[in-house]
Amino acid sequence: MTIKETKKFENMPMNLIVKKPDYLGLSKWEFRHGTKTILARMSHESWLLDFQNRKFDIRPGDALSCIATVEYFYGYDNELIKEAYTVTKVEKVLVDQGW
């Protein structure tokens, strides 16, 4: 499909529930935002390095309070073709208290 228009929203504060963290740093993290599952690239490299060096214990169900960039790609029929999420800064890890 050909992309007609891209809309980019930067510096969006979001709380993203962790479903599958990326321990190797080569793939996207899987999060839940509301009822929607999203894949997001982690571009906060210093935080990611700390995570991979086990400075944080993050488990599924925990959340990241973060700043993200969201891009929407629309086709010539004005339908949404795809979405792209990038976590640009992790501000805090929110531990799941729902035990």
DSSP file (Angstrom, degrees, kcal/mol; ACC not computed):
  #  RESIDUE AA STRUCTURE BP1 BP2  ACC     N-H-->O    O-->H-N    N-H-->O    O-->H-N    TCO  KAPPA ALPHA  PHI   PSI    X-CA   Y-CA   Z-CA
    1    1 A M              0   0    0      0, 0.0     2,-0.4     0, 0.0    80,-0.0   0.000 360.0 360.0 360.0 146.2    0.0    0.0    0.0
    2    2 A T        -     0   0    0      1,-0.0    74,-0.6    79,-0.0     2,-0.5  -0.759 360.0-130.1 -94.8 137.3    1.1    3.5   -0.7
    3    3 A I  E     +A   75   0A   0     -2,-0.4    72,-0.3    72,-0.2     3,-0.1  -0.757  25.3 176.2 -90.5 125.9    1.2    6.0    2.1
    4    4 A K  E     +     0   0A   0     70,-2.7     2,-0.3    -2,-0.5    71,-0.2   0.821  67.4  12.3 -91.5 -40.3   -0.5    9.3    1.3
    5    5 A E  E     -A   74   0A   0     69,-1.8    69,-3.1     2,-0.0     2,-0.4  -0.996  55.6-159.9-146.6 143.0   -0.1   11.1    4.7
    6    6 A T  E     -A   73   0A   0     -2,-0.3     2,-0.5    67,-0.2    67,-0.2  -0.989   6.1-163.9-123.3 133.5    1.8   10.6    8.0
    7    7 A K  E     -A   72   0A   0     65,-2.6    65,-2.8    -2,-0.4     2,-0.4  -0.979   9.8-166.8-118.0 127.3    0.8   12.2   11.2
    8    8 A K  E     -A   71   0A   0     -2,-0.5     2,-0.5    63,-0.2    63,-0.2  -0.948   8.6-169.9-120.7 130.5    3.5   12.3   13.9
    9    9 A F  E     -A   70   0A   0     61,-2.9    61,-2.5    -2,-0.4     3,-0.3  -0.965  14.2-169.6-121.4 113.2    2.9   13.1   17.6
   10   10 A E  E     +     0   0A   0     -2,-0.5    59,-0.2    59,-0.2    58,-0.0  -0.632  59.8  23.1-103.0 159.5    6.0   13.7   19.7
   11   11 A N  E    S+     0   0A   0     -2,-0.2    -1,-0.2     1,-0.2    58,-0.2   0.850  73.9 165.9  58.5  40.4    6.5   14.0   23.5
   12   12 A M  E     -A   68   0A   0     56,-2.8    56,-2.4    -3,-0.3     2,-0.3  -0.778  33.7-135.2 -87.6 118.6    3.3   12.2   24.4
   13   13 A P  E     +A   67   0A   0      0, 0.0     2,-0.3     0, 0.0    54,-0.2  -0.590  37.2 168.1 -71.4 131.5    3.2   11.1   28.0
   14   14 A M  E     -A   66   0A   0     52,-2.7    52,-3.1    -2,-0.3     2,-0.6  -0.992  37.3-143.2-143.8 148.6    1.9    7.6   28.3
   15   15 A N  E     -A   65   0A   0     -2,-0.3     2,-0.5    50,-0.2    50,-0.2  -0.977  27.8-169.1-108.0 116.8    1.6    4.8   30.8
   16   16 A L  E     -A   64   0A   0     48,-2.2    48,-2.4    -2,-0.6     2,-0.4  -0.934  16.7-137.3-113.8 123.7    2.3    1.5   29.0
   17   17 A I  E     -AB  63  32A   0     15,-2.5    15,-2.4    -2,-0.5     2,-0.4  -0.658  26.5-123.5 -79.5 126.7    1.6   -1.8   30.6
   18   18 A V  E     + B   0  31A   0     44,-3.5    43,-2.6    -2,-0.4    13,-0.2  -0.558  40.5 161.3 -75.5 126.1    4.4   -4.3   29.9
   19   19 A K  E    S+     0   0A   0     11,-2.9    12,-0.2    -2,-0.4    -1,-0.2   0.750  77.7   3.5-103.2 -50.9    3.4   -7.6   28.2
   20   20 A K  E    S- B   0  30A   0     10,-2.1    10,-2.5    39,-0.1    -1,-0.2  -0.891  70.9-155.3-140.7 107.5    6.8   -8.7   26.8
   21   21 A P        -     0   0    0      0, 0.0     2,-0.8     0, 0.0     7,-0.1  -0.401  22.6-119.8 -75.0 160.1   10.0   -6.8   27.5
   22   22 A D        -     0   0    0      1,-0.1     7,-0.1     5,-0.1    30,-0.0  -0.881  28.3-179.2-103.1 106.1   12.9   -7.1   25.1
   23   23 A Y  S    S+     0   0    0     -2,-0.8    -1,-0.1     1,-0.2     0, 0.0   0.704  80.1  47.6 -79.4 -19.8   15.9   -8.5   27.0
   24   24 A L  S    S-     0   0    0      0, 0.0    -1,-0.2     0, 0.0    -2,-0.0   0.700  98.0-130.9 -95.3 -21.5   18.2   -8.4   24.0
   25   25 A G  S    S+     0   0    0      2,-0.1    -2,-0.1     3,-0.0    17,-0.1   0.607  82.0  99.2  84.2  11.3   17.6   -4.9   22.8
   26   26 A L  S    S+     0   0    0      2,-0.1     2,-0.2     0, 0.0    -3,-0.0   0.542  77.7  41.5-107.8 -10.3   17.1   -6.0   19.2
   27   27 A S  S    S-     0   0    0      1,-0.1    15,-0.3    13,-0.0     2,-0.2  -0.701  89.5 -81.7-129.6-178.9   13.3   -6.1   18.9
   28   28 A K        -     0   0    0     -2,-0.2     2,-0.2    13,-0.1    13,-0.2  -0.504  38.2-118.6 -86.2 153.3   10.3   -4.2   20.0
   29   29 A W  E     - C   0  40A   0     11,-2.8    11,-2.4    -2,-0.2     2,-0.5  -0.619  22.8-131.8 -83.1 148.9    8.6   -4.3   23.4
   30   30 A E  E     +BC  20  39A   0    -10,-2.5   -11,-2.9    -2,-0.2   -10,-2.1  -0.926  34.6 171.1-105.2 125.9    5.0   -5.5   23.6
   31   31 A F  E     -BC  18  38A   0      7,-3.1     7,-2.4    -2,-0.5     2,-0.4  -0.797  30.0-132.6-125.6 165.4    2.8   -3.3   25.7
   32   32 A R  E     -BC  17  37A   0    -15,-2.4   -15,-2.5    -2,-0.3     2,-0.4  -0.990  17.4-176.8-117.5 134.0   -0.9   -2.9   26.4
   33   33 A H  E >  S- C   0  36A   0      3,-3.0     3,-1.7    -2,-0.4     2,-0.4  -0.917  70.2 -45.4-129.7 103.6   -2.4    0.6   26.3
   34   34 A G  T 3  S-     0   0    0     -2,-0.4   -17,-0.1     1,-0.2     0, 0.0  -0.618 122.5 -27.6  68.2-128.3   -6.0    0.4   27.3
   35   35 A T  T 3  S+     0   0    0     -2,-0.4     2,-0.4    -3,-0.1    -1,-0.2   0.414 121.1  96.3 -96.0   0.9   -7.5   -2.6   25.5
   36   36 A K  E <   -C   33   0A   0     -3,-1.7    -3,-3.0     2,-0.0     2,-0.5  -0.753  65.3-142.3 -99.6 135.7   -5.0   -2.3   22.6
   37   37 A T  E     -C   32   0A   0     -2,-0.4     2,-0.3    -5,-0.2    -5,-0.2  -0.826  26.6-177.5 -91.7 131.0   -1.8   -4.3   22.3
   38   38 A I  E     -C   31   0A   0     -7,-2.4    -7,-3.1    -2,-0.5     2,-0.4  -0.938  23.2-140.4-128.6 152.7    1.0   -2.2   20.7
   39   39 A L  E     -C   30   0A   0     -2,-0.3    46,-0.7    -9,-0.2     2,-0.4  -0.931  26.6-174.0-106.8 135.1    4.6   -2.9   19.8
   40   40 A A  E     -Cd  29  85A   0    -11,-2.4   -11,-2.8    -2,-0.4     2,-0.3  -0.992  22.9-132.4-136.3 138.3    7.1   -0.1   20.5
   41   41 A R  E     - d   0  86A   0     44,-2.2    46,-3.0    -2,-0.4     2,-0.7  -0.650  23.6-134.4 -80.8 142.7   10.7    0.5   19.7
   42   42 A M  E     + d   0  87A   0    -15,-0.3    46,-0.2    -2,-0.3    44,-0.0  -0.888  32.0 166.4-102.3 110.4   12.8    1.6   22.8
   43   43 A S        +     0   0    0     44,-2.7     2,-1.8    -2,-0.7    45,-0.2   0.447  48.8 100.8-104.9  -0.3   15.1    4.5   21.8
   44   44 A H     >  +     0   0    0     43,-0.7     4,-2.4     1,-0.2     5,-0.2  -0.627  53.8 179.6 -81.5  83.9   16.0    5.6   25.3
   45   45 A E  H  > S+     0   0    0     -2,-1.8     4,-2.5     1,-0.2    -1,-0.2   0.846  70.2  51.1 -63.9 -41.2   19.4    3.8   25.0
   46   46 A S  H  > S+     0   0    0      2,-0.2     4,-1.9     1,-0.2    -1,-0.2   0.909 113.7  45.8 -65.6 -39.8   20.9    4.6   28.5
   47   47 A W  H  > S+     0   0    0      2,-0.2     4,-2.5     1,-0.2    -2,-0.2   0.917 112.2  51.6 -66.0 -43.0   17.7    3.3   30.2
   48   48 A L  H  X S+     0   0    0     -4,-2.4     4,-2.6     1,-0.2    -2,-0.2   0.894 108.6  51.0 -61.6 -41.1   17.6    0.2   28.0
   49   49 A L  H  X S+     0   0    0     -4,-2.5     4,-1.5     2,-0.2    -1,-0.2   0.910 110.0  49.8 -62.8 -42.5   21.3   -0.5   28.8
   50   50 A D  H  <>S+     0   0    0     -4,-1.9     5,-2.5     2,-0.2     6,-0.4   0.915 111.1  49.9 -61.3 -42.6   20.5   -0.2   32.6
   51   51 A F  H ><5S+     0   0    0     -4,-2.5     3,-1.7     1,-0.2     5,-0.3   0.929 110.4  48.8 -60.6 -45.8   17.5   -2.6   32.1
   52   52 A Q  H 3<5S+     0   0    0     -4,-2.6    -1,-0.2     1,-0.3    -2,-0.2   0.754 107.1  56.2 -68.6 -22.9   19.7   -5.1   30.3
   53   53 A N  T 3<5S-     0   0    0     -4,-1.5    -1,-0.3    -5,-0.2    -2,-0.2   0.217 120.7-111.4 -91.0  14.2   22.3   -4.9   33.0
   54   54 A R  T < 5S+     0   0    0     -3,-1.7    -3,-0.2     2,-0.1    -2,-0.1   0.750  76.9 134.2  65.9  30.4   19.5   -5.8   35.5
   55   55 A K  S   <S+     0   0    0     -5,-2.5     2,-0.4    -6,-0.1    -4,-0.2   0.676  72.4  45.1 -77.9 -16.7   19.3   -2.5   37.3
   56   56 A F  S    S-     0   0    0     -6,-0.4     2,-0.8    -5,-0.3    -2,-0.1  -0.970  71.8-146.8-126.5 142.0   15.5   -2.8   37.0
   57   57 A D        +     0   0    0     -2,-0.4     2,-0.5     2,-0.0    -6,-0.0  -0.891  29.2 174.4-106.3  99.8   13.2   -5.7   37.7
   58   58 A I        +     0   0    0     -2,-0.8    -2,-0.1    -7,-0.1    37,-0.0  -0.925   2.8 178.1-112.7 129.2   10.4   -5.3   35.2
   59   59 A R    >   -     0   0    0     -2,-0.5     3,-2.5   -39,-0.1   -41,-0.2  -0.864  42.9 -78.2-125.1 158.5    7.8   -8.0   34.9
   60   60 A P  T 3  S+     0   0    0      0, 0.0   -41,-0.2     0, 0.0     3,-0.1  -0.329 120.1  35.9 -54.3 135.0    4.6   -8.4   32.8
   61   61 A G  T 3  S+     0   0    0    -43,-2.6    37,-0.1     1,-0.5   -42,-0.1   0.012  92.1 109.3 103.2 -25.7    1.9   -6.3   34.4
   62   62 A D    <   -     0   0    0     -3,-2.5   -44,-3.5   -44,-0.2    -1,-0.5  -0.352  61.0-138.6 -71.6 164.6    4.3   -3.5   35.5
   63   63 A A  E     -AE  17  94A   0     31,-3.1    31,-3.4   -46,-0.3     2,-0.5  -0.900   4.7-137.5-126.6 156.1    4.0   -0.3   33.6
   64   64 A L  E     -AE  16  93A   0    -48,-2.4   -48,-2.2    -2,-0.3     2,-0.8  -0.966   9.6-149.6-111.0 122.4    6.4    2.3   32.2
   65   65 A S  E     +AE  15  92A   0     27,-2.9    26,-2.7    -2,-0.5    27,-1.7  -0.836  46.9 149.9 -84.4 115.3    5.6    6.0   32.7
   66   66 A C  E     -AE  14  90A   0    -52,-3.1   -52,-2.7    -2,-0.8     2,-0.5  -0.847  53.8-112.3-145.6 172.5    7.2    7.3   29.6
   67   67 A I  E     -AE  13  89A   0     22,-2.9    21,-2.1    -2,-0.3    22,-1.7  -0.955  43.5-177.3-109.9 131.7    7.4    9.8   26.8
   68   68 A A  E     -AE  12  87A   0    -56,-2.4   -56,-2.8    -2,-0.5     2,-0.5  -0.883  27.7-137.9-132.4 159.7    6.6    8.4   23.4
   69   69 A T  E     - E   0  86A   0     17,-2.7    17,-2.2    -2,-0.3     2,-0.4  -0.976  22.4-166.0-113.5 131.4    6.4    9.3   19.7
   70   70 A V  E     -AE   9  85A   0    -61,-2.5   -61,-2.9    -2,-0.5     2,-0.4  -0.973   2.5-168.7-121.5 131.4    3.4    8.0   17.8
   71   71 A E  E     -AE   8  84A   0     13,-2.6    13,-2.3    -2,-0.4     2,-0.4  -0.973   4.0-162.4-121.6 134.3    3.1    8.0   14.0
   72   72 A Y  E     -AE   7  83A   0    -65,-2.8   -65,-2.6    -2,-0.4     2,-0.5  -0.951   6.1-157.4-113.6 133.7    0.0    7.2   12.0
   73   73 A F  E     -AE   6  82A   0      9,-2.6     8,-3.6    -2,-0.4     9,-1.2  -0.954  10.1-167.2-116.0 123.4    0.3    6.3    8.3
   74   74 A Y  E     -AE   5  80A   0    -69,-3.1   -70,-2.7    -2,-0.5   -69,-1.8  -0.851   9.3-140.2-113.4 144.8   -2.8    6.8    6.1
   75   75 A G  E >   -A    3   0A   0      4,-2.4     3,-1.9    -2,-0.3   -72,-0.2  -0.261  38.9 -89.8 -90.7-178.4   -3.4    5.6    2.6
   76   76 A Y  T 3  S+     0   0    0    -74,-0.6   -73,-0.1     1,-0.3    -1,-0.1   0.654 127.6  59.5 -69.8 -15.5   -5.0    7.3   -0.4
   77   77 A D  T 3  S-     0   0    0      2,-0.2    -1,-0.3     0, 0.0     3,-0.1   0.312 117.3-115.9 -90.8   8.4   -8.4    6.0    0.7
   78   78 A N  S <  S+     0   0    0     -3,-1.9     2,-0.3     1,-0.3    -2,-0.1   0.575  71.7 137.3  68.0  12.7   -7.8    7.9    4.0
   79   79 A E        -     0   0    0      1,-0.1    -4,-2.4     2,-0.0     2,-0.4  -0.645  65.2-103.9 -86.7 146.9   -7.8    4.6    6.0
   80   80 A L  E     - E   0  74A   0     -2,-0.3    -6,-0.3    -6,-0.2     3,-0.1  -0.573  36.9-178.7 -68.6 122.3   -5.2    4.0    8.7
   81   81 A I  E     -     0   0A   0     -8,-3.6     2,-0.3    -2,-0.4    -7,-0.2   0.886  59.7 -22.6 -89.4 -48.3   -2.5    1.7    7.2
   82   82 A K  E     - E   0  73A   0     -9,-1.2    -9,-2.6     2,-0.0    -1,-0.4  -0.982  50.6-136.8-158.5 166.0   -0.3    1.3   10.2
   83   83 A E  E     - E   0  72A   0     -2,-0.3     2,-0.4   -11,-0.2   -11,-0.2  -0.945  12.9-160.3-125.7 148.4    0.9    2.8   13.5
   84   84 A A  E     - E   0  71A   0    -13,-2.3   -13,-2.6    -2,-0.3     2,-0.4  -0.996   5.3-166.3-133.3 129.6    4.4    3.1   14.8
   85   85 A Y  E     -dE  40  70A   0    -46,-0.7   -44,-2.2    -2,-0.4     2,-0.4  -0.926   5.6-177.9-116.2 137.9    5.3    3.7   18.5
   86   86 A T  E     -dE  41  69A   0    -17,-2.2   -17,-2.7    -2,-0.4     2,-0.8  -0.984  20.7-144.0-134.4 124.1    8.7    4.7   19.9
   87   87 A V  E     +dE  42  68A   0    -46,-3.0   -44,-2.7    -2,-0.4   -43,-0.7  -0.792  22.3 176.3 -84.5 113.8    9.4    5.1   23.6
   88   88 A T  E     +     0   0A   0    -21,-2.1     2,-0.3    -2,-0.8   -20,-0.2   0.720  65.4  14.2 -93.5 -23.8   11.9    8.1   23.7
   89   89 A K  E     - E   0  67A   0    -22,-1.7   -22,-2.9   -45,-0.1     2,-0.6  -0.931  59.2-150.6-154.8 128.6   12.2    8.4   27.4
   90   90 A V  E     + E   0  66A   0     -2,-0.3   -24,-0.2   -24,-0.2     3,-0.1  -0.886  17.1 177.1 -95.9 120.6   11.3    6.2   30.4
   91   91 A E  E     -     0   0A   0    -26,-2.7     2,-0.3    -2,-0.6   -25,-0.2   0.825  61.7  -8.8 -91.8 -35.8   10.6    8.4   33.4
   92   92 A K  E     - E   0  65A   0    -27,-1.7   -27,-2.9     2,-0.0     2,-0.5  -0.986  56.5-124.0-162.2 148.5    9.6    5.7   35.9
   93   93 A V  E     - E   0  64A   0     -2,-0.3     2,-0.7   -29,-0.2   -29,-0.2  -0.885  24.3-154.8 -96.0 126.6    8.8    2.1   36.4
   94   94 A L  E     - E   0  63A   0    -31,-3.4   -31,-3.1    -2,-0.5     2,-0.2  -0.896  13.5-141.9-105.8 107.0    5.3    1.6   37.9
   95   95 A V        -     0   0    0     -2,-0.7     2,-0.3   -33,-0.2   -33,-0.1  -0.468  24.7-106.8 -73.5 135.8    5.3   -1.8   39.7
   96   96 A D        -     0   0    0     -2,-0.2   -34,-0.1     1,-0.1    -1,-0.1  -0.458  34.5-177.0 -63.1 121.0    2.0   -3.7   39.4
   97   97 A Q        +     0   0    0     -2,-0.3     2,-0.9     1,-0.1    -1,-0.1   0.260  51.2 107.0-102.7  10.0    0.2   -3.5   42.8
   98   98 A G              0   0    0      1,-0.2    -1,-0.1   -37,-0.1    -2,-0.1  -0.171 360.0 360.0 -87.0  43.5   -2.7   -5.8   41.8
   99   99 A W              0   0    0     -2,-0.9    -1,-0.2    -3,-0.1    -2,-0.1   0.457 360.0 360.0 -88.7 360.0   -1.7   -8.9   43.8
